[in-house]
């Protein structure tokens, strides 16, 4: 693990974990249950997460990113994360986000998600990402996940992005090539080459279109520059 000056923290991730951990069920009588949370408990957990991130990456500097209320990916695909509207968010999630902004100068940028902000900040020589989300595997970076430390080259990041494009991401609401899980996608790349043309051929082989492939790639791509949200697309 190379020494770094700053640890990059996904504020959405630690907010969600802290808010979920603090939810407590309460039975009032034979018929009535409610769920409650303590804001102070949530804020204490956030502080613990930030301290843990610095300790595990051996740095005393951090930057936190949170998502914008608006998201450019919904302009690419109106169904992006639409299924999450039916899922209840943990109590206090919005308060956790605001706490990080007010107390820790968490940054958000118009129309992009927290992981995009981190992707823009990422510099393997200057900082390290501390996060769980698999999407960070598509960013050239130093990355510390619970499973261990990774140094991801631009070549590795691009390869991981091509795999993600084929697999899709059900958590974010977009499907990949029918029948292509991680194993099948990797075998396809090994047989047909690790190129965007190979990825496109996988889509075409299942009756999908170049437009389908490009849409998936744009949805899966974590930004490495703010302007990419307007014009990045794979080169076939």
C-alpha positions as CSV (number, residue, x, y, z in Angstrom):
1,X,0.0,0.0,0.0
2,X,1.5,3.3,-1.1
3,X,1.5,6.2,1.3
4,X,-1.2,8.6,0.4
5,X,-2.1,12.2,1.5
6,X,-5.9,11.9,1.5
7,X,-8.5,9.2,1.9
8,X,-11.6,9.6,-0.3
9,X,-14.9,8.6,1.5
10,X,-18.2,7.9,-0.1
11,X,-20.6,9.9,2.1
12,X,-23.7,8.1,0.7
13,X,-22.2,4.8,1.7
14,X,-21.4,5.7,5.3
15,X,-24.7,7.6,5.7
16,X,-26.7,4.6,4.7
17,X,-24.8,2.3,7.0
18,X,-25.1,4.6,9.9
19,X,-28.8,5.3,9.4
20,X,-29.6,1.6,9.0
21,X,-27.6,0.6,12.1
22,X,-29.4,3.1,14.3
23,X,-33.0,2.0,13.5
24,X,-34.7,0.4,16.5
25,X,-38.1,-1.3,16.6
26,X,-40.3,-0.4,19.5
27,X,-43.5,-2.3,20.5
28,X,-45.9,0.1,22.2
29,X,-48.7,-2.4,22.9
30,X,-50.2,-5.7,21.7
31,X,-50.9,-4.2,18.3
32,X,-48.5,-1.3,17.6
33,X,-45.0,-1.3,16.5
34,X,-42.9,1.7,15.3
35,X,-39.3,2.3,14.3
36,X,-37.2,5.1,15.7
37,X,-33.7,6.4,15.5
38,X,-31.4,8.7,17.4
39,X,-29.7,11.4,15.3
40,X,-26.9,11.7,17.8
41,X,-26.2,8.0,17.5
42,X,-26.1,8.3,13.8
43,X,-23.7,11.2,13.9
44,X,-21.5,9.3,16.3
45,X,-21.4,6.4,13.9
46,X,-20.5,8.7,11.0
47,X,-17.6,10.1,13.1
48,X,-16.4,6.6,13.8
49,X,-16.6,5.7,10.1
50,X,-14.4,8.7,9.2
51,X,-11.9,7.9,11.9
52,X,-11.8,4.3,10.8
53,X,-11.2,5.3,7.2
54,X,-8.2,7.5,8.2
55,X,-6.8,4.8,10.5
56,X,-7.0,2.0,7.9
57,X,-5.4,4.2,5.2
58,X,-2.8,5.7,7.5
59,X,-3.6,9.3,6.7
60,X,-5.0,12.3,8.7
61,X,-6.7,14.0,5.7
62,X,-10.0,13.1,4.1
63,X,-12.5,14.3,1.6
64,X,-16.1,13.2,1.6
65,X,-18.4,13.2,-1.4
66,X,-22.2,12.9,-1.4
67,X,-24.7,12.7,-4.3
68,X,-26.5,15.5,-6.0
69,X,-30.3,15.5,-5.7
70,X,-30.3,15.3,-9.6
71,X,-28.7,12.6,-11.7
72,X,-27.6,12.8,-15.3
73,X,-28.0,9.1,-15.7
74,X,-31.7,9.4,-15.5
75,X,-31.5,11.4,-18.8
76,X,-29.7,8.5,-20.4
77,X,-32.3,6.0,-19.0
78,X,-35.4,7.1,-17.2
79,X,-35.5,3.7,-15.4
80,X,-32.1,4.2,-13.8
81,X,-32.6,3.3,-10.1
82,X,-36.3,3.8,-10.6
83,X,-37.0,0.6,-8.8
84,X,-35.6,2.0,-5.6
85,X,-38.5,4.4,-5.2
86,X,-40.5,1.5,-3.8
87,X,-37.9,0.7,-1.2
88,X,-38.1,2.5,2.1
89,X,-35.0,4.6,3.0
90,X,-33.6,4.3,6.5
91,X,-34.7,6.9,9.0
92,X,-32.4,9.8,9.2
93,X,-30.6,9.3,5.9
94,X,-31.1,12.9,4.8
95,X,-29.9,14.1,8.2
96,X,-26.7,12.1,7.9
97,X,-26.0,13.6,4.4
98,X,-26.6,17.1,5.7
99,X,-24.4,16.5,8.8
100,X,-21.5,15.5,6.5
101,X,-22.0,18.7,4.5
102,X,-22.3,20.9,7.5
103,X,-19.6,19.4,9.8
104,X,-17.2,17.8,7.3
105,X,-17.5,20.0,4.2
106,X,-18.7,17.0,2.1
107,X,-18.9,18.0,-1.5
108,X,-21.6,17.4,-4.1
109,X,-21.5,18.4,-7.7
110,X,-24.6,19.1,-9.9
111,X,-26.2,16.1,-11.5
112,X,-23.7,13.4,-10.5
113,X,-23.4,10.8,-7.8
114,X,-20.9,10.6,-4.9
115,X,-18.9,7.9,-6.7
116,X,-18.5,10.2,-9.7
117,X,-17.1,12.9,-7.5
118,X,-14.7,10.5,-6.1
119,X,-13.8,9.3,-9.6
120,X,-13.0,12.9,-10.6
121,X,-10.8,13.3,-7.4
122,X,-9.1,9.9,-7.7
123,X,-5.3,10.1,-8.2
124,X,-3.3,6.9,-7.4
125,X,-0.3,9.0,-6.4
126,X,-2.1,11.4,-4.1
127,X,-5.1,9.7,-2.5
128,X,-6.9,6.4,-1.8
129,X,-10.6,5.4,-2.1
130,X,-12.1,3.8,1.0
131,X,-15.3,2.1,0.0
132,X,-17.2,-1.1,-0.5
133,X,-19.0,-0.4,-3.8
134,X,-17.8,-2.6,-6.7
135,X,-18.3,0.4,-9.1
136,X,-15.0,1.8,-7.8
137,X,-13.2,-1.1,-9.5
138,X,-13.7,0.9,-12.7
139,X,-11.7,3.9,-11.5
140,X,-7.8,4.1,-11.9
141,X,-6.9,4.4,-8.2
142,X,-5.7,3.0,-5.0
143,X,-8.7,1.3,-3.4
144,X,-9.2,-0.1,0.0
145,X,-12.2,-2.4,0.3
146,X,-13.1,-4.8,3.2
147,X,-11.7,-7.6,1.0
148,X,-8.3,-5.9,0.8
149,X,-6.1,-3.4,-1.0
150,X,-6.1,-2.9,-4.8
151,X,-4.1,-0.7,-7.1
152,X,-6.1,-0.3,-10.2
153,X,-4.4,0.8,-13.4
154,X,-6.2,2.6,-16.2
155,X,-6.1,-0.7,-18.2
156,X,-7.6,-2.6,-15.3
157,X,-10.3,0.0,-14.7
158,X,-11.3,0.0,-18.4
159,X,-11.4,-3.8,-18.4
160,X,-13.6,-3.9,-15.3
161,X,-15.9,-1.3,-17.0
162,X,-16.3,-3.5,-20.1
163,X,-17.3,-6.4,-17.9
164,X,-19.8,-4.3,-16.0
165,X,-21.3,-3.1,-19.2
166,X,-22.0,-6.7,-20.3
167,X,-23.2,-7.8,-16.9
168,X,-25.4,-4.8,-16.1
169,X,-26.2,-3.8,-12.6
170,X,-29.6,-4.9,-11.2
171,X,-28.9,-2.7,-8.1
172,X,-29.0,0.3,-10.3
173,X,-31.8,-0.9,-12.5
174,X,-30.2,-1.8,-15.8
175,X,-29.9,-5.2,-17.4
176,X,-26.8,-6.6,-19.2
177,X,-26.6,-9.1,-22.0
178,X,-29.1,-11.9,-21.4
179,X,-27.3,-14.8,-19.7
180,X,-24.1,-12.9,-19.0
181,X,-23.1,-13.1,-15.4
182,X,-19.5,-12.4,-14.2
183,X,-18.2,-15.8,-15.3
184,X,-19.8,-15.7,-18.8
185,X,-18.7,-12.1,-19.4
186,X,-15.1,-12.9,-18.4
187,X,-15.0,-16.0,-20.7
188,X,-16.4,-13.9,-23.6
189,X,-13.6,-11.3,-23.1
190,X,-10.9,-14.0,-22.9
191,X,-12.2,-15.6,-26.1
192,X,-13.1,-12.6,-28.1
193,X,-10.7,-9.9,-26.8
194,X,-10.8,-7.2,-24.2
195,X,-12.1,-4.4,-26.4
196,X,-15.3,-2.4,-26.8
197,X,-15.9,-4.1,-30.2
198,X,-15.9,-7.4,-28.3
199,X,-18.4,-6.0,-25.8
200,X,-20.6,-4.7,-28.7
201,X,-20.4,-8.2,-30.4
202,X,-21.8,-9.7,-27.1
203,X,-24.8,-7.4,-27.3
204,X,-25.4,-8.1,-30.9
205,X,-25.1,-11.9,-30.4
206,X,-28.2,-11.7,-28.2
207,X,-30.3,-9.5,-30.5
208,X,-29.5,-6.2,-28.8
209,X,-28.2,-3.1,-30.5
210,X,-25.3,-0.7,-30.5
211,X,-27.5,1.8,-28.7
212,X,-28.2,-0.8,-25.9
213,X,-24.4,-1.3,-25.5
214,X,-23.6,2.4,-25.5
215,X,-26.4,3.1,-23.0
216,X,-25.1,0.4,-20.6
217,X,-21.5,1.7,-20.9
218,X,-22.6,5.2,-20.1
219,X,-24.6,4.1,-17.1
220,X,-21.8,1.9,-15.8
221,X,-19.0,4.4,-16.3
222,X,-18.0,6.3,-13.1
223,X,-16.8,9.7,-14.3
224,X,-13.1,10.5,-14.3
225,X,-13.8,14.1,-15.5
226,X,-16.9,16.2,-14.8
227,X,-17.4,16.8,-18.6
228,X,-17.6,13.1,-19.3
229,X,-21.3,13.1,-18.3
230,X,-22.0,15.1,-21.5
231,X,-19.9,13.3,-24.1
232,X,-18.2,10.1,-23.0
233,X,-19.1,6.9,-24.9
234,X,-17.2,3.8,-25.8
235,X,-15.2,3.6,-29.1
236,X,-16.0,0.6,-31.2
